[in-house]
């Protein structure tokens, strides 16, 4: 990826959650500079249960994953365009989304990574894993973790 000497690459990790949209908006409103090149990255999820190993089930899961990735791409390409950002969308192939994002940021020489957070408790984060937690602890560049809390009623 060629960038001018004065530009810097910013990697924004996204999925189909509202937390990703909020992280994108926060970056756009508070950190984006016109010379930044934004790369929105998504690691498609491909999940099959152990009893779903037929060719048909695998093909259906791949088609569903591809459709979801295309929907995410369209959403964030539109948001970048609306914000006047220079950039692109990249779908990464990695079984561990956090690892793929960190590796990609290293590969493109990212200045920093932006990610959303669901705000999982320590127990749930340990049990389920957390992409933002992985990125935060393994990235070689600064990480902006945007946590969006719903207002209490």
C-alpha positions in Angstrom: 0.0 0.0 0.0 1.6 3.2 -1.1 1.1 6.3 1.1 2.7 9.7 0.8 5.4 10.6 3.4 3.0 13.0 5.2 0.1 10.5 5.5 -0.4 7.8 8.0 -2.4 4.6 8.0 -5.1 4.2 10.6 -6.6 0.7 11.0 -10.2 0.6 12.2 -11.3 -2.9 13.3 -15.0 -3.5 12.7 -17.7 -6.1 12.8 -21.5 -5.8 12.5 -22.1 -4.3 15.9 -23.2 -0.9 17.0 -19.9 -0.7 19.0 -17.9 -0.7 15.7 -20.1 2.1 14.3 -19.6 4.1 17.5 -15.8 3.6 17.4 -15.8 4.7 13.7 -17.8 7.8 14.6 -15.6 8.6 17.6 -12.4 8.3 15.4 -14.1 10.4 12.7 -15.2 13.2 15.0 -12.1 13.4 17.3 -9.0 12.0 15.6 -9.3 11.9 11.8 -7.1 14.2 9.8 -7.5 14.6 6.0 -4.0 13.2 5.4 -4.8 9.9 7.2 -5.4 6.8 5.1 -8.1 4.7 6.8 -8.2 1.0 6.4 -11.4 -0.5 7.8 -10.7 -4.2 8.5 -13.1 -7.0 9.3 -12.4 -10.6 10.0 -15.4 -12.6 8.8 -16.7 -15.2 11.3 -17.2 -18.7 10.0 -18.9 -20.8 12.7 -20.1 -24.3 12.3 -21.2 -26.7 15.0 -19.6 -30.1 15.1 -22.6 -31.8 13.6 -22.7 -29.4 10.6 -19.9 -30.7 8.6 -21.7 -31.6 5.4 -20.7 -29.9 2.1 -24.1 -28.2 1.9 -23.8 -26.8 5.5 -20.3 -25.6 4.8 -21.3 -23.9 1.6 -24.3 -22.3 3.3 -22.1 -21.0 6.1 -19.6 -19.6 3.6 -22.4 -17.8 1.6 -23.8 -16.4 4.8 -20.4 -15.2 5.9 -19.7 -13.6 2.5 -23.1 -11.8 2.5 -22.5 -10.5 6.1 -19.0 -9.3 5.1 -20.4 -7.5 2.0 -23.1 -5.8 4.2 -20.4 -4.6 6.6 -18.2 -3.4 3.7 -21.0 -1.4 2.2 -21.9 0.2 5.5 -18.3 1.3 6.3 -17.4 2.3 2.7 -20.4 4.5 2.8 -19.5 6.0 6.2 -15.9 6.7 4.9 -17.3 8.4 1.8 -19.8 10.5 3.8 -16.9 11.6 6.1 -14.7 12.4 3.1 -12.1 9.9 4.1 -9.5 8.3 1.9 -9.3 4.6 2.5 -10.5 1.1 1.8 -12.2 -1.9 3.3 -10.2 -5.2 3.8 -11.6 -8.6 4.8 -9.0 -10.5 6.7 -8.7 -14.3 6.8 -7.6 -15.4 10.3 -9.2 -17.8 12.7 -8.3 -15.3 15.5 -9.7 -11.8 14.6 -7.4 -10.0 17.1 -4.3 -11.7 15.8 -5.3 -11.0 12.2 -5.9 -7.3 12.9 -2.6 -6.9 14.8 -0.7 -8.7 12.0 -2.3 -6.6 9.3 -1.6 -3.3 11.2 2.1 -4.3 11.4 2.1 -5.3 7.7 0.8 -1.9 6.5 2.8 0.2 9.0 -0.3 1.5 10.8 0.2 4.5 13.1 -2.6 3.2 15.4 -5.6 0.9 15.6 -9.1 1.9 16.5 -11.5 -0.7 17.9 -14.8 -0.8 19.7 -15.5 -2.6 22.9 -18.7 -4.2 24.2 -17.6 -3.6 27.8 -17.6 -7.3 28.8 -17.0 -8.1 32.5 -13.7 -9.7 33.3 -15.4 -13.0 33.7 -17.2 -12.9 30.3 -14.1 -11.5 28.6 -12.1 -14.5 30.0 -14.8 -17.0 29.0 -15.6 -15.6 25.6 -12.4 -13.8 24.7 -12.2 -10.2 23.5 -10.9 -8.9 20.3 -10.3 -5.5 21.7 -8.5 -7.0 24.7 -6.2 -9.1 22.4 -5.4 -6.1 20.2 -4.7 -3.9 23.2 -2.2 -6.4 24.7 -0.5 -7.6 21.4 -0.3 -4.5 19.2 3.0 -2.9 18.5 1.3 0.5 17.8 -1.0 2.6 20.0 -4.6 1.3 20.3 -7.7 3.5 20.7 -10.4 1.4 22.4 -13.8 3.1 22.2 -16.3 1.9 24.7 -19.9 3.1 24.2 -22.1 3.0 27.3 -25.9 3.2 26.9 -27.4 5.9 29.1 -29.1 4.6 32.2 -32.9 5.1 32.3 
